[in-house]
Amino acid sequence: MKKITILILCITSALSLYAQFNITNPQGYIKLTDKQYNLDALIILNGIDGNTMINYTGTESIEWRYTINGENFNSTQKEIFPESDVLYSIYVNGSAQYHIYTLDYTQYLPQLNSLEVVESEENKCQQITINVDASIPELKYLDRTNSTQTLEREFTLSYDNAAWQDSSWVDVTTDTIISQFSILNSQSLHPTNQPHSNYMATNGQNN
């Protein structure tokens, strides 16, 4: 009997705090600063409450400019209490210097409706199929040009297996990364480093 589990991998990235900003969020956060996002920071917050704050630590005069539900706002305070799905442009001495997008991850939690493991009729030890019925909202954000981008999620498929080593069976655990789009598009997936078994994951959704 093989044990199959799917673990949600929030998002992995090298985290480096931008020197000019401090982020406060008791629930935690991830700050993505890779150039591929076309932002100074993409901040993914694990929930937002009254204690969530972004603080500018520089000594210059600044102005926060942002839009919520089609209405434009601005603030000259050093700190701001962010909302989800908002692009903040920070003007320093009258010039746009930084662009930060904030997103509340708890509003985009994946929902796993069902997971069915189907054994191969030809060879139960060599291949199984995983039918996944899941609802996975897309994570979208605005870059510095106000263009909509999509942040791809990744999931970890982890399963226990047995491998024949040195004249005996030993337990092994294998992890493989599955993209959100692979699940939703029902693509076949073949994890690597499998000593004796092939695993194929498909999406049980028809839409």
C-alpha positions as CSV (number, residue, x, y, z in Angstrom):
1,M,0.0,0.0,0.0
2,K,1.4,3.3,-1.0
3,K,0.7,6.5,1.0
4,I,0.0,9.5,-1.1
5,T,-0.1,13.1,0.3
6,I,-0.2,16.4,-1.4
7,L,1.4,19.3,0.5
8,I,0.8,22.9,-0.4
9,L,4.0,24.7,-1.0
10,C,3.2,28.3,-0.5
11,I,5.9,29.9,-2.6
12,T,9.7,29.5,-2.3
13,S,12.1,32.3,-3.0
14,A,15.2,33.9,-1.7
15,L,14.0,36.5,0.8
16,S,15.9,39.7,1.1
17,L,14.5,42.7,3.0
18,Y,14.7,45.9,1.0
19,A,16.8,48.3,3.1
20,Q,14.3,51.2,2.8
21,F,11.2,49.3,4.1
22,N,10.2,47.4,7.2
23,I,7.2,45.0,7.0
24,T,5.2,44.1,10.1
25,N,2.7,41.2,10.0
26,P,2.2,38.9,12.9
27,Q,0.9,36.1,10.6
28,G,4.0,36.2,8.5
29,Y,4.8,37.1,4.9
30,I,7.0,36.4,1.9
31,K,8.8,39.2,0.1
32,L,9.7,38.5,-3.5
33,T,12.3,40.9,-5.1
34,D,13.4,39.0,-8.2
35,K,13.6,41.2,-11.3
36,Q,11.2,38.9,-13.1
37,Y,8.3,40.4,-11.2
38,N,9.0,43.9,-12.5
39,L,8.5,45.3,-9.0
40,D,10.7,46.4,-6.2
41,A,8.8,44.0,-4.0
42,L,5.9,41.6,-4.3
43,I,4.7,41.1,-0.8
44,I,2.5,38.0,-0.1
45,L,0.9,38.3,3.4
46,N,-0.5,35.4,5.3
47,G,-3.5,37.4,6.3
48,I,-4.0,41.1,6.9
49,D,-5.2,42.8,10.1
50,G,-4.9,46.0,12.0
51,N,-1.3,45.2,12.9
52,T,-0.1,44.7,9.3
53,M,2.1,47.7,8.3
54,I,4.7,48.7,5.8
55,N,7.1,51.4,7.0
56,Y,9.5,53.5,5.0
57,T,12.7,53.9,6.9
58,G,14.4,56.7,4.9
59,T,14.6,60.3,6.0
60,E,13.3,61.8,2.7
61,S,9.8,63.1,2.2
62,I,7.6,60.5,0.6
63,E,4.1,60.0,-0.9
64,W,2.3,56.7,-1.3
65,R,0.0,56.6,-4.3
66,Y,-2.4,53.8,-5.0
67,T,-5.8,52.9,-6.3
68,I,-8.5,50.8,-4.6
69,N,-11.7,49.9,-6.4
70,G,-11.1,52.6,-9.0
71,E,-10.6,55.4,-6.5
72,N,-7.1,57.0,-6.2
73,F,-5.5,57.6,-2.8
74,N,-2.3,59.2,-1.5
75,S,-0.6,59.5,1.8
76,T,2.5,61.3,3.0
77,Q,2.9,59.2,6.1
78,K,6.0,57.1,6.5
79,E,3.9,54.0,7.2
80,I,0.9,52.5,5.4
81,F,-1.6,49.8,6.4
82,P,-1.8,47.8,3.2
83,E,-4.8,46.1,1.6
84,S,-4.8,43.1,-0.6
85,D,-4.4,43.3,-4.4
86,V,-3.1,46.9,-4.4
87,L,-0.1,48.4,-6.3
88,Y,1.7,51.0,-4.2
89,S,3.9,53.5,-5.9
90,I,6.2,55.4,-3.5
91,Y,7.4,58.8,-4.6
92,V,10.5,60.2,-2.9
93,N,11.0,63.9,-3.2
94,G,8.4,64.0,-5.9
95,S,9.8,61.2,-8.1
96,A,8.5,57.7,-8.3
97,Q,11.2,55.4,-6.8
98,Y,9.5,52.2,-5.6
99,H,6.7,50.0,-6.7
100,I,5.2,47.4,-4.2
101,Y,2.3,45.1,-4.7
102,T,0.6,43.5,-1.7
103,L,-1.5,40.3,-1.8
104,D,-3.3,38.5,1.0
105,Y,-2.7,34.8,0.4
106,T,-5.5,33.7,2.7
107,Q,-8.0,35.0,0.1
108,Y,-6.5,32.6,-2.5
109,L,-6.3,29.3,-0.6
110,P,-6.5,26.2,-2.8
111,Q,-9.3,23.8,-2.1
112,L,-8.8,20.1,-2.6
113,N,-12.2,18.6,-3.2
114,S,-11.1,15.0,-3.7
115,L,-8.1,12.9,-4.5
116,E,-8.5,9.4,-6.0
117,V,-5.7,6.9,-6.5
118,V,-6.3,4.5,-9.4
119,E,-4.1,1.4,-9.7
120,S,-3.0,0.2,-13.1
121,E,-4.9,-2.8,-14.4
122,E,-1.8,-4.1,-16.1
123,N,0.7,-3.7,-13.3
124,K,-0.3,-2.3,-9.9
125,C,3.3,-2.1,-8.7
126,Q,4.5,-0.1,-11.7
127,Q,2.0,2.6,-12.2
128,I,-0.9,4.4,-10.5
129,T,-3.0,7.4,-11.6
130,I,-3.9,10.2,-9.2
131,N,-7.2,12.0,-10.1
132,V,-7.3,15.4,-8.4
133,D,-10.4,17.5,-8.2
134,A,-9.3,20.9,-6.9
135,S,-10.2,24.6,-7.0
136,I,-7.0,26.7,-7.3
137,P,-7.6,30.5,-7.7
138,E,-4.9,32.2,-9.8
139,L,-2.6,34.6,-8.0
140,K,-2.6,37.8,-10.1
141,Y,-0.7,41.0,-9.5
142,L,0.1,44.3,-11.2
143,D,3.7,45.1,-12.1
144,R,5.2,48.6,-12.2
145,T,3.7,49.3,-15.6
146,N,0.2,48.4,-14.2
147,S,0.1,45.3,-16.3
148,T,-1.6,42.2,-14.9
149,Q,0.8,39.2,-14.3
150,T,0.2,35.7,-12.9
151,L,2.3,34.2,-10.2
152,E,2.4,30.4,-10.6
153,R,1.8,28.2,-7.6
154,E,3.7,25.0,-7.0
155,F,2.6,21.9,-5.0
156,T,4.7,19.1,-3.6
157,L,3.5,15.5,-4.3
158,S,5.0,13.3,-1.6
159,Y,4.7,9.6,-1.4
160,D,6.2,6.6,0.4
161,N,7.6,3.7,-1.6
162,A,9.8,0.7,-1.2
163,A,13.1,0.1,-3.0
164,W,15.2,-3.0,-3.3
165,Q,18.6,-2.2,-2.0
166,D,21.4,-4.6,-0.8
167,S,19.2,-7.7,-0.9
168,S,16.4,-6.1,1.1
169,W,13.4,-3.8,0.8
170,V,13.9,-0.3,2.3
171,D,11.4,2.5,2.7
172,V,12.0,5.6,0.6
173,T,10.1,8.9,0.4
174,T,9.9,10.8,-2.9
175,D,8.9,14.4,-3.5
176,T,8.1,15.9,-6.8
177,I,7.0,19.5,-7.7
178,I,3.7,19.9,-9.6
179,S,2.7,23.3,-11.1
180,Q,-0.8,24.7,-10.7
181,F,-1.3,24.7,-14.5
182,S,-0.3,21.1,-14.7
183,I,-3.1,20.1,-12.3
184,L,-5.8,22.3,-13.9
185,N,-4.9,21.3,-17.5
186,S,-4.9,17.5,-16.6
187,Q,-1.4,16.9,-17.8
188,S,0.3,13.6,-17.0
189,L,3.1,14.0,-14.5
190,H,6.0,11.5,-13.9
191,P,8.0,12.1,-10.7
192,T,11.7,11.5,-10.8
193,N,13.9,9.3,-8.6
194,Q,11.5,6.4,-8.5
195,P,13.3,3.1,-8.0
196,H,10.4,0.8,-9.1
197,S,7.2,2.7,-9.7
198,N,5.9,5.3,-12.1
199,Y,3.3,7.7,-10.8
200,M,1.0,9.7,-13.1
201,A,-1.2,12.6,-11.8
202,T,-4.2,13.8,-13.7
203,N,-6.9,16.3,-12.8
204,G,-10.4,15.0,-12.3
205,Q,-12.1,18.2,-13.4
206,N,-13.8,18.5,-16.7
207,N,-13.8,22.3,-16.8
